[in-house]
Amino acid sequence: MRRTFFKSATAAVVAITTLGFGTTVAAQDAAEFYKDNVIKWIVPYDPGGGYDEYSRIIIPYFEKYSGARVDIVNLPGSGGMKGAVEIFNSPADGLTVGIINGSAMVTNQLAEIEGATYKVGDYNYLGRIVADKRVMVASEISGITSFEDLMNNGTTEIVGATGLGGSTYVDAVITGEVLAIDQRVVHGFDRSGDIRTAMLRGDVQTMWGSLGSALSGIEDGDLKIILHGEKVATGMLEGIPSIYDIAMTMDDGEKRVKILESWEALSAVGRPVAAPPGIPEERLAFVREAFAQAMNDPEFVASSLESDRELSFATGEDMSRIAKSATELEPDVTELFVKAIRGEI
């Protein structure tokens, strides 16, 4: 049986001045606007991956509370950036939303990657579905059974990653730099699943990614977690070394931890559902409430657990604060991250 981690949260409350019998004019207008209308939900990756699955699980519940029909549009490209840009530049009428790879979009913006024509802090967020726990996994055929093995086997490890600026790439480069890992990062894979396929062939030994995405390979015995990015291990991460514990045993441990805390802030952005800037306030408040109700619907929670999909809900308002803080790093840390994203490390 797969282990799944769930973190509950209370639904967001729409703060609008009420008139009459507990119903607001603004809320009535928004509800009428969305009733039987069509919302386009962009998934910035191909069908079948985690972002697509999360979307397909929650959409029936989002439809239930918004009154609208929601159509998924898969728009892969540039490590999730094509879809994120499409969301940002869509009409501000409240009829286009989408799930984005928050950490990757932050790193693309920090490094001014070509095509990153958006501002992470300027999206209108409906909320966050999950903030991924980051883990380093080794393939079974690599013979690496622990992080100690990796550090002491006397070989340069081949680490797989998606494109420059992608979360798997930044994870690998930043953690490799902080922990002085003897590694070569091979990037350019279209998605994490392609890296795992390369690991099964023996072309790649390790990779960083989300715990949720790694679960099936772990249960099949093809992958083994050797390191994680949590300060406090819970569930199946208990007994596995934390990157923070290792960093503190090294010279300049506090400085290394400071870098890792900024890295962790990228993960906190997670997988939010975003809409373009400029949506009328009453419509934004309405869809935020509908999303919060969907995320806290008992049937949705049960469906997610059955699909082994972790949840860690954050409201739209909280997500706006998280996104802005992730792009406001100290100059020396920003410089390190920019070098990592651009492949200069």
C-alpha positions as CSV (number, residue, x, y, z in Angstrom):
1,M,0.0,0.0,0.0
2,R,1.3,3.4,-0.9
3,R,1.8,6.0,1.8
4,T,0.1,9.3,1.2
5,F,0.5,12.5,3.2
6,F,-2.5,14.8,3.6
7,K,-2.5,18.2,5.3
8,S,-6.0,19.6,5.8
9,A,-6.9,23.3,5.8
10,T,-10.0,25.4,6.3
11,A,-11.8,26.8,3.4
12,A,-11.1,30.5,2.5
13,V,-13.9,32.9,3.3
14,V,-15.0,35.5,0.8
15,A,-14.8,38.9,2.4
16,I,-17.5,41.0,0.8
17,T,-20.0,43.3,2.5
18,T,-23.3,41.6,2.7
19,L,-26.6,43.1,1.7
20,G,-30.1,41.8,2.3
21,F,-30.5,38.2,3.5
22,G,-26.9,37.2,3.8
23,T,-26.2,37.3,0.0
24,T,-24.1,39.9,-1.6
25,V,-24.9,41.7,-4.8
26,A,-21.3,41.2,-6.0
27,A,-21.4,37.4,-5.2
28,Q,-24.8,37.1,-6.9
29,D,-23.4,38.8,-10.0
30,A,-20.3,36.5,-10.0
31,A,-22.4,33.4,-9.5
32,E,-24.7,34.3,-12.4
33,F,-21.7,35.0,-14.6
34,Y,-20.2,31.6,-13.9
35,K,-23.4,29.6,-14.0
36,D,-23.3,27.4,-17.1
37,N,-20.3,29.3,-18.4
38,V,-17.1,27.6,-19.6
39,I,-13.8,27.9,-17.7
40,K,-10.6,26.9,-19.6
41,W,-8.2,25.0,-17.3
42,I,-4.7,24.9,-18.7
43,V,-2.3,22.1,-17.8
44,P,1.2,23.0,-19.0
45,Y,2.3,19.4,-19.5
46,D,1.2,16.4,-21.5
47,P,-1.7,14.2,-20.3
48,G,-0.9,11.5,-17.9
49,G,1.5,13.3,-15.5
50,G,1.0,14.5,-12.0
51,Y,-0.2,18.0,-13.0
52,D,-2.7,16.5,-15.4
53,E,-4.0,14.0,-12.8
54,Y,-4.4,16.5,-10.0
55,S,-6.4,18.6,-12.5
56,R,-8.7,15.8,-13.6
57,I,-9.4,14.8,-9.9
58,I,-10.3,18.3,-8.7
59,I,-12.2,19.6,-11.8
60,P,-15.6,17.9,-11.1
61,Y,-15.6,19.5,-7.6
62,F,-14.6,22.9,-9.0
63,E,-17.5,22.6,-11.4
64,K,-19.8,21.6,-8.5
65,Y,-19.0,24.8,-6.5
66,S,-18.5,27.3,-9.4
67,G,-21.5,26.2,-11.5
68,A,-19.4,26.4,-14.6
69,R,-18.2,23.7,-17.0
70,V,-14.4,23.3,-16.9
71,D,-12.5,22.2,-19.9
72,I,-8.9,20.9,-19.7
73,V,-6.4,22.2,-22.3
74,N,-3.0,20.5,-22.2
75,L,-0.4,23.0,-23.4
76,P,3.0,21.4,-22.9
77,G,6.3,23.1,-23.8
78,S,9.4,24.8,-22.4
79,G,9.3,22.8,-19.1
80,G,5.8,24.1,-18.2
81,M,6.5,27.7,-19.2
82,K,4.4,27.8,-22.4
83,G,1.3,27.1,-20.4
84,A,2.2,29.5,-17.6
85,V,2.7,32.3,-20.1
86,E,-0.6,31.5,-21.8
87,I,-2.4,31.8,-18.4
88,F,-0.7,35.0,-17.6
89,N,-1.6,36.6,-20.9
90,S,-5.2,35.4,-21.1
91,P,-8.1,37.8,-21.0
92,A,-8.8,39.0,-17.5
93,D,-12.4,37.9,-17.5
94,G,-12.0,35.0,-15.0
95,L,-12.6,32.3,-17.6
96,T,-9.0,31.1,-17.9
97,V,-7.1,29.4,-15.0
98,G,-4.5,26.7,-14.8
99,I,-2.2,24.7,-12.7
100,I,1.5,25.8,-12.9
101,N,4.9,24.5,-11.8
102,G,5.4,27.3,-9.3
103,S,9.0,26.7,-8.3
104,A,10.1,26.4,-11.9
105,M,8.3,29.6,-12.9
106,V,10.1,31.4,-10.0
107,T,13.5,30.2,-11.1
108,N,12.8,31.1,-14.8
109,Q,11.8,34.6,-13.7
110,L,14.9,35.1,-11.4
111,A,17.2,34.1,-14.2
112,E,15.3,36.0,-16.9
113,I,15.1,32.9,-19.0
114,E,14.0,33.6,-22.6
115,G,10.2,33.3,-22.8
116,A,9.5,34.0,-19.1
117,T,7.2,36.9,-19.9
118,Y,5.2,36.8,-16.7
119,K,5.6,37.9,-13.1
120,V,5.0,35.2,-10.5
121,G,3.8,37.7,-7.9
122,D,1.3,39.2,-10.3
123,Y,-0.8,36.1,-11.0
124,N,-4.2,36.0,-9.4
125,Y,-4.0,32.8,-7.4
126,L,-7.1,30.6,-6.6
127,G,-5.0,28.5,-4.2
128,R,-2.4,25.8,-4.0
129,I,-3.1,22.1,-4.4
130,V,0.2,20.8,-3.1
131,A,3.7,21.8,-2.1
132,D,5.9,18.9,-3.2
133,K,8.3,17.2,-0.8
134,R,11.6,17.0,-2.6
135,V,13.5,13.8,-2.6
136,M,16.7,12.5,-4.3
137,V,16.2,8.9,-5.6
138,A,18.7,6.4,-6.9
139,S,18.0,3.6,-9.3
140,E,18.1,0.1,-8.1
141,I,20.5,-1.0,-10.8
142,S,23.0,1.8,-9.8
143,G,23.9,-0.1,-6.6
144,I,23.5,3.1,-4.6
145,T,21.5,2.3,-1.5
146,S,22.2,5.4,0.6
147,F,23.5,9.0,0.3
148,E,26.7,7.8,2.0
149,D,27.2,5.3,-0.9
150,L,26.8,8.1,-3.4
151,M,29.4,10.3,-1.6
152,N,31.9,7.5,-1.1
153,N,31.7,5.3,-4.2
154,G,34.6,7.1,-6.0
155,T,32.6,7.9,-9.2
156,T,31.1,10.9,-10.7
157,E,27.3,10.4,-10.5
158,I,25.1,11.1,-13.5
159,V,22.0,13.1,-12.4
160,G,19.1,13.4,-14.7
161,A,17.1,16.6,-15.0
162,T,14.6,18.4,-17.3
163,G,15.5,21.7,-19.0
164,L,17.4,24.6,-17.6
165,G,15.3,26.4,-15.0
166,G,13.2,23.3,-14.3
167,S,12.7,22.2,-10.7
168,T,14.6,18.9,-11.2
169,Y,17.5,20.7,-12.7
170,V,17.7,23.5,-10.0
171,D,17.3,20.9,-7.2
172,A,20.2,18.9,-8.6
173,V,22.5,21.9,-9.1
174,I,21.8,23.7,-5.9
175,T,22.0,20.7,-3.7
176,G,25.1,19.4,-5.5
177,E,26.8,22.7,-4.9
178,V,25.8,23.0,-1.2
179,L,26.8,19.4,-0.4
180,A,29.9,19.3,-2.7
181,I,28.6,16.2,-4.6
182,D,30.8,14.8,-7.3
183,Q,28.1,14.8,-10.1
184,R,27.4,15.6,-13.7
185,V,23.9,16.9,-14.3
186,V,22.5,15.7,-17.7
187,H,19.5,18.0,-18.6
188,G,17.1,18.2,-21.5
189,F,14.7,15.4,-20.7
190,D,11.1,16.4,-21.6
191,R,9.6,15.3,-18.3
192,S,10.5,13.5,-15.1
193,G,9.1,10.2,-16.4
194,D,11.7,10.2,-19.2
195,I,14.4,10.6,-16.6
196,R,13.1,7.6,-14.7
197,T,13.1,5.6,-17.9
198,A,16.8,6.5,-18.4
199,M,17.4,5.4,-14.8
200,L,15.9,2.0,-15.6
201,R,18.3,1.7,-18.6
202,G,21.3,2.6,-16.4
203,D,22.0,5.8,-18.3
204,V,21.3,7.9,-15.2
205,Q,21.9,7.0,-11.6
206,T,20.0,9.6,-9.6
207,M,17.5,12.4,-9.9
208,W,15.6,14.9,-7.7
209,G,11.9,15.2,-7.9
210,S,8.7,15.2,-5.9
211,L,7.9,12.4,-3.5
212,G,4.5,12.0,-5.1
213,S,6.0,11.4,-8.5
214,A,8.5,8.9,-7.2
215,L,6.1,6.8,-5.2
216,S,5.3,4.2,-8.0
217,G,9.0,3.6,-8.7
218,I,9.7,3.3,-5.0
219,E,6.9,0.7,-4.5
220,D,8.0,-1.2,-7.6
221,G,11.5,-1.4,-6.1
222,D,13.1,0.5,-9.1
223,L,13.9,3.6,-7.0
224,K,15.2,4.3,-3.5
225,I,15.1,7.5,-1.6
226,I,18.5,8.4,-0.4
227,L,18.0,12.1,0.6
228,H,15.2,14.5,1.2
229,G,14.6,18.2,1.6
230,E,12.5,18.3,4.8
231,K,13.8,19.8,8.1
232,V,11.6,17.3,10.0
233,A,11.1,13.9,8.4
234,T,7.6,12.3,8.6
235,G,6.0,9.1,7.2
236,M,8.2,7.2,4.8
237,L,11.0,9.8,5.0
238,E,11.8,8.9,8.6
239,G,15.2,7.3,8.9
240,I,16.4,8.9,5.6
241,P,19.0,11.7,5.9
242,S,17.8,15.3,5.6
243,I,19.8,17.6,3.5
244,Y,19.8,20.1,6.4
245,D,21.3,17.7,8.8
246,I,24.1,16.9,6.3
247,A,24.8,20.6,5.6
248,M,25.2,21.4,9.3
249,T,28.0,18.9,9.6
250,M,30.0,20.7,6.9
251,D,32.2,23.8,7.2
252,D,30.1,27.0,7.0
253,G,27.1,24.9,7.9
254,E,24.9,27.9,8.7
255,K,25.7,29.5,5.4
256,R,24.8,26.3,3.6
257,V,21.5,26.0,5.5
258,K,20.6,29.6,4.6
259,I,20.9,28.7,0.9
260,L,18.8,25.6,1.4
261,E,16.1,27.6,3.1
262,S,15.8,29.8,0.0
263,W,15.7,26.6,-2.1
264,E,12.9,25.3,0.2
265,A,10.9,28.5,-0.4
266,L,10.7,27.5,-4.1
267,S,9.1,24.2,-3.1
268,A,6.6,26.1,-1.0
269,V,5.2,27.7,-4.1
270,G,4.3,24.2,-5.2
271,R,1.6,23.5,-7.7
272,P,-0.8,26.4,-7.4
273,V,-3.9,27.2,-9.6
274,A,-3.4,30.6,-11.1
275,A,-5.3,33.1,-13.2
276,P,-4.2,36.2,-15.1
277,P,-3.8,39.6,-13.5
278,G,-6.7,42.1,-13.6
279,I,-9.7,39.8,-13.0
280,P,-12.6,41.7,-11.4
281,E,-12.5,41.4,-7.7
282,E,-15.9,39.8,-7.3
283,R,-15.2,37.1,-9.8
284,L,-11.8,36.4,-8.3
285,A,-13.4,36.1,-4.8
286,F,-16.0,33.8,-6.2
287,V,-13.6,31.3,-7.9
288,R,-11.2,31.4,-4.9
289,E,-14.1,30.4,-2.7
290,A,-15.2,27.7,-5.2
291,F,-11.7,26.3,-5.3
292,A,-11.4,26.3,-1.5
293,Q,-14.7,24.4,-1.2
294,A,-13.5,21.9,-3.8
295,M,-10.2,21.4,-2.1
296,N,-12.0,20.7,1.2
297,D,-14.8,18.5,-0.2
298,P,-14.6,15.1,1.5
299,E,-15.1,13.2,-1.7
300,F,-12.3,15.1,-3.4
301,V,-10.0,14.4,-0.5
302,A,-10.9,10.7,-0.6
303,S,-10.3,10.6,-4.4
304,S,-6.9,12.2,-3.9
305,L,-6.0,9.7,-1.2
306,E,-7.1,6.8,-3.5
307,S,-4.9,8.1,-6.2
308,D,-1.9,8.5,-3.9
309,R,-1.9,12.2,-4.4
310,E,-0.7,14.3,-1.5
311,L,-2.6,17.6,-0.7
312,S,-1.4,20.7,1.1
313,F,-3.9,23.4,0.5
314,A,-3.1,27.1,0.7
315,T,-5.7,29.9,0.0
316,G,-5.3,32.3,-2.9
317,E,-4.4,35.1,-0.6
318,D,-1.7,33.0,1.1
319,M,-0.4,31.9,-2.3
320,S,0.1,35.5,-3.3
321,R,2.3,36.1,-0.3
322,I,4.2,32.9,-0.8
323,A,4.9,33.6,-4.5
324,K,6.1,37.1,-3.8
325,S,8.4,36.0,-1.0
326,A,10.0,33.4,-3.2
327,T,11.1,36.0,-5.7
328,E,12.5,38.4,-3.1
329,L,15.7,36.5,-2.1
330,E,18.9,38.1,-0.7
331,P,21.2,39.3,-3.5
332,D,24.0,36.7,-2.9
333,V,21.5,33.9,-2.9
334,T,19.8,35.2,-6.0
335,E,23.1,35.3,-7.7
336,L,23.8,31.7,-6.9
337,F,20.4,30.6,-8.1
338,V,20.7,32.5,-11.3
339,K,24.0,30.9,-12.0
340,A,22.5,27.5,-11.3
341,I,19.5,28.1,-13.5
342,R,21.7,29.3,-16.4
343,G,24.0,26.3,-16.2
344,E,27.0,28.3,-15.0
345,I,27.7,26.0,-12.1
